[in-house]
């Protein structure tokens, strides 16, 4: 008997390499996948602007990065308790002086744009269709930075707003990054502050917008992260203690599906070898000074030195060398 409806995802028409560049942007799920990519030595730039939950804010940053257009950047500055923040960026971007912050933001956008133009894939994760807009000028913000709630109005994006903005962003990407492939996902993280009922409304708008975007743009591939958690795993044991975020087990399951669909053959082979090395690195010997363990470390060092030709494993090599007895 079958007790769950497993989702079978067909292989992507174009698979990406571990070394050619993967850029992630969007909700905290983009952070999860990006962090795992880095752990397996992939060339990844992970959420460089911080967590961005709504589609329009993520698109705006992508456009600014690839075009280099930072006109009006100063309009989003806000001061809180002696520090300056920006409504389009995560609170990790802060500075004591407004000009200092603007310089940080310009550099971050420039670096992201350079990476995107060389990258093979962009992982774009939409988190919620609910947005906050400033009451003084109607500008949509990515982060309120603890400015009093009365300064903002909350509303639900329309399907047309998301699809039109996505179309504009994809056209710019095709112009500036013609070989880039876009992997679009809807985050499986539930936004319970919107209430569960309205979270479902929000996710359904995002999912339909993603479906339309995929149908209209050949550079887009949809990855069903949302469906894998809600329709495949479909159980509270696959959520964390907050019952909102996927558990570590669920993240690993979704990650393995992601790799099965998108990693090229060389990447897959590297992952097999790297998994073996990681197991060896976490091994804890009963007697670290025994000849058997020292021989084990020498063999592990040889594996790492061989992998150093294709990945940055300097830190791992140093860790093993510190354990060797001369």
N, C-alpha and C positions, 0 to 999 in steps of 0.2 A: 504494500500500500504506500501511496505517496501522502505525506503530511505537510507539504509546502509546495508552492508554485515557483519553481526556480526559473530565473530569467536567463535565457541564453542569448548572448550578445554576439552578433556576427563580427568577424574581424574587420577592422577599419581598412578602407581602401588604401590609405597611405599611413604607414607606421613611422614612428619617430625614433631617432637615434639617441643614445645616452649622451652623446657629446655635442650635438648640434644646437642645443639651446631650447629650453622649455620655459615659458613665462607664465606665471600664475597670478591671477588677480580676482578679487571678489570677496566672498564671505569666508568664514573661518574654515569651511571645507576646502577651499583653495589652499589654505595654509597647511591643512593636514596632508593633502596629496603632495604639495610642494616640499614639505619637510621630509616625507618619505623618499621623494626623488633625490633630495640631497644626501640622505643616509645611504643611498646606493650609488653615490658618486656621480649622479647625473648633473649636467650643466644646466642648472635651473636658477632663475631669479624668482623669488617667492614673495608674493604680496608686497612689493617694494613700497607701497603707499600706506600699508597697514590694512586692517580689515575694512572692506567696503561692502555693505549689505545690499544696497539697491542697484539695479542695472544702470540707471542714468548716470549716477556718480562714477561708476566703474568705467562706463563708456567715455565720459568726459575726460578722465585721466588718461585713458588710452589715446584719445585724439590729441590731447596736449603733448603727450610723449612722442608720438610719431611725427607730428607736424612741427614741434618746437614752438608752438604758439602759446606764449604765457601772458599775453595781453589780458589785463583785468585780474591778474593773479592776486594783486593786493586787495581786491574787493572782498576776499574771503577771510581776511585777517580778523582775529578776535583776541582781546586781552582778558586774561583771567588770573587774578591773584599775582600780578607781577610778571606773568609769562604770556608769550604770544603763541597762539595756535592758528590753525586754518580750517575752515569748515569743510574743505574738500579732502582733508587728510586725517589720518589717525592721530591720536594725541601723543604718540611717540615722537611726532614732529613738533618741537617746541623750542623757543629761544627767548632770551631776555630782551632782545631788540627786534622790532618788526623787520628791519632790513636783513638782519642775520637769518631770520626764519625764511624770508623770501629767497635768499641765496641758497639755503639748504634745499628748498623746494625746487628751484630751477635746476640745481645739480641732480636731484633725484629724478626729475622728469627727463633730463638730458641723458642720464645713464640708462634709464628704462627705454627710451627711444632708441638708443644705440643698440641695446640688447635685442629689442624686438625686431629691428631691421636685419639682424643676423640670425634670429631664431627660426626654428622649424615649426614650433607649435605654441599656441596660446591657449591656456586653460582658463576659461571665463566662467565663474560660478555666480549665479544670481541667488540671493538669499531671501529677499522679501520685496513685495510690490508696494509696501507702505513706505512713505517718505515724509520728511519734515521740511517745511519751507519757512523761510524767515518772514515774519509779518511786516517788517519795514520795507522790504523790496521784492518779496515773492521768490527769492532765490532758493533753489533746492539745495539742501546740505547733506553731506555724507556723515558728518559728526557734529553733534550739538555742543560738545565740550562743556557740559554742565552749565551752559547758559540757562537762565530760568525758562521753564516750559512755556510761560506766557509769551515768550518772544517768537514762538513757532506755531505753525498750524500743521496738523497731521492729515494726510489724505492717501487714498489708494490710487496708484498709477493706473491709467487705462491701457488696454491692450494696444491701442493705436499709438500711444506715446512710446511704449517700449519698442514696438516693431519699427516705427519710424526712426527712432534714435539708433537702434541696432543697425538699420539699413545704412544710415549716414556713417556710422563708425566702421562698418565692414567695407564700405566704398573707399574710405580713407586708408584702411589697412591694405586693400587690394592695390591701391596706388603706391603706397610707400613700402609695403612688405609683400610683394606679389607672390612669393613662394610660401608664405605663412599659412598653416592650417589651424583652424579655430576649433577647439573642443569645448562645447557648451554644456554646462550642467546646471541643474537646479539643486541647491543645497538640501540635504536631507535633515538638516537641523531645524527643529520646530521653534517658531517665534511665538512663545506662549504669552508674551506681553500684549500681543495683538488679540489674545484669546485663541483657543484652539479652533473655534468656529471660523474666525476671521483669518487665522493662519491658513486654513484650507482654501479660503477665497483667494488669498494672496498667492499661494503656491499654484493654484489652478490657472491664474492669469499668467504667471511666469512660465508654467509648463506649456500653455497654448502659444505664448509668444515664442518660446524656444522651438516648438514644432513648426510654426510658420517661418521662422528664420532659417531653419534647416532646409525646408522645402524650397525656399527662394534663393539660397546662397550655397553654391557647391563647395565653398571653402569651409563650411561648417559641418562638424560631426557632433551628434548629440550622444552624450554618455549618461546612462540612466542611474546615476547615483541615488537620486530621490526614490526611484522605484525599487532599487535593490534593497533599501532599508525598509520601506513601507510595504512593498508587495512580495518581496522575496523572503527576507528574513522575518519580517512581520511579527515581532515579539518584543515585549519590554525587556527581556533578558539581553537584547542587543542594544540597549540604551545604557548610558552612564547613570550615575547615581541621581543626577538632576532630571532624568527621564526626558531630556530634551536633545542632548547630543548623542551621537553614536558611541557605543562602547569601543574599547580598544579592539575587541574581537571583530566587531562590525566594520571598523575602519580598515582592519587588515583584509577582511573579506572583499570589501569594495576596492581596495588597492590592488589585490590580486586580479580581480576582474579587469580593472583598468589596464594593468600591465599585459594581461592576456590579449586585450583588444588592440592596444596601441604600440607596444614595444616591438622594435624590429628584432630580427633573429640574433644579431650581435649583442643587443641589449639583453635579450633573454638568456643567452649563454653566459654573459657576464654576471647576471643575477644569480645563476646557479653556483658559479664559482665563489661569488661574494658571500652568499649565504653560508657556504662551508667555512670560509675564513671568519665570518662573524661568530659562528658557533665556537671555533677554536679560540677566538679572542676572549670570549666570555667564560672559557674553561677555568676553573679554579682548582689548583692542585692541592692534594693533601700535604705533600712535602715539596715546596717550590725548589728546593736545592737538590732534589734527587736527580740522578743521571738520566732517568727516563723522562722526567719533565723538561730537563734542559735540552734533551734531544728533540722533544716535541716542539719546544720554542724555536730551535734552530730550523726545523722543517717549516714551521709557520713563518718564520722570517724569510725563508727562501720563496714561499708562496707570495708573500707581500712584495718582495723585491721584483718578482716576475710581473706582478700586477702594476707596479709603479710605472711601467712603460705606457700604460693606458689610463691610469687614474691617479689622482692625488691621494696617496696613502702614507704620506710622510708622518702624520701623527700616529698612525697605527704601527708603523715601523719603529718609531721612537718608543712607543709603549712596550713593545716586545723587547727591544734592546735594553731597556731599563731592568728587565727581569732576568736577563742573561747574566750568569756568573762568569767572570773572567778568570 
